[in-house]
């Protein structure tokens, strides 16, 4: 929402199931997307799978330790990637 308020075209998807991975649906969904930022609570497993199907850059925002990303962390990473 912060990125949109700042005039950046940003969206959000949440995968409920990751297996079997919905590859063709992801390819179609991301057809007009310039960048995917993947905040994940691991070391990048989901972003590597997304890279196989996305036709745009995929950037991982990993975090370990069991504490979820804050809105500020995600927003800052997104703004850095959009420079």
C-alpha positions as CSV (number, residue, x, y, z in Angstrom):
1,X,0.0,0.0,0.0
2,X,2.9,2.4,0.8
3,X,4.4,1.8,-2.6
4,X,1.1,2.4,-4.4
5,X,0.5,5.6,-2.3
6,X,4.0,6.8,-3.5
7,X,2.9,6.2,-7.1
8,X,4.6,2.9,-7.8
9,X,2.7,0.1,-9.5
10,X,2.9,-2.6,-6.9
11,X,0.9,-5.7,-6.2
12,X,0.8,-8.7,-3.8
13,X,0.2,-12.4,-4.3
14,X,0.1,-15.0,-1.5
15,X,0.7,-18.6,-2.5
16,X,-1.4,-20.9,-0.2
17,X,0.0,-24.1,-1.7
18,X,3.5,-24.3,-3.2
19,X,3.4,-28.0,-4.2
20,X,2.6,-28.8,-6.8
21,X,4.0,-25.5,-7.8
22,X,1.6,-23.6,-10.1
23,X,4.3,-22.7,-12.7
24,X,2.1,-22.0,-15.7
25,X,-0.3,-19.9,-13.7
26,X,2.6,-18.0,-12.2
27,X,4.0,-17.3,-15.7
28,X,0.7,-16.0,-16.9
29,X,0.1,-13.9,-13.7
30,X,3.5,-12.3,-14.0
31,X,3.4,-11.7,-17.7
32,X,3.4,-7.9,-17.4
33,X,5.5,-7.6,-14.2
34,X,8.9,-5.9,-14.2
35,X,10.2,-7.3,-10.9
36,X,9.2,-9.8,-8.2
37,X,10.3,-9.3,-4.6
38,X,10.0,-12.4,-2.5
39,X,10.1,-11.9,1.3
40,X,10.6,-15.4,2.7
41,X,11.4,-16.9,6.0
42,X,14.1,-19.1,4.7
43,X,17.2,-18.8,2.5
44,X,15.5,-18.4,-0.9
45,X,13.8,-21.7,-1.8
46,X,10.6,-20.1,-3.1
47,X,12.4,-17.4,-5.1
48,X,14.5,-20.0,-6.9
49,X,11.4,-21.8,-7.9
50,X,9.8,-18.6,-9.1
51,X,12.8,-17.8,-11.2
52,X,12.0,-20.9,-13.3
53,X,8.7,-19.5,-14.3
54,X,8.9,-15.7,-14.1
55,X,10.0,-13.8,-17.2
56,X,11.3,-10.9,-15.1
57,X,13.9,-10.5,-12.3
58,X,13.1,-12.2,-9.0
59,X,14.8,-10.7,-5.9
60,X,14.8,-12.7,-2.7
61,X,14.4,-11.0,0.7
62,X,15.4,-13.8,3.0
63,X,15.1,-13.8,6.8
64,X,15.7,-16.6,9.2
65,X,15.0,-16.9,12.9
66,X,11.2,-17.2,12.9
67,X,10.4,-13.5,13.0
68,X,8.3,-12.2,10.0
69,X,9.4,-9.3,7.9
70,X,8.1,-5.9,8.9
71,X,6.3,-3.6,6.6
72,X,9.3,-1.3,6.8
73,X,11.7,-4.0,5.7
74,X,9.7,-5.0,2.7
75,X,9.0,-1.4,1.7
76,X,12.7,-0.5,2.0
77,X,13.8,-3.5,-0.1
78,X,11.2,-2.7,-2.7
79,X,12.2,0.9,-3.0
80,X,15.9,-0.1,-3.3
81,X,15.0,-2.5,-6.1
82,X,13.0,0.1,-8.0
83,X,15.9,2.6,-8.2
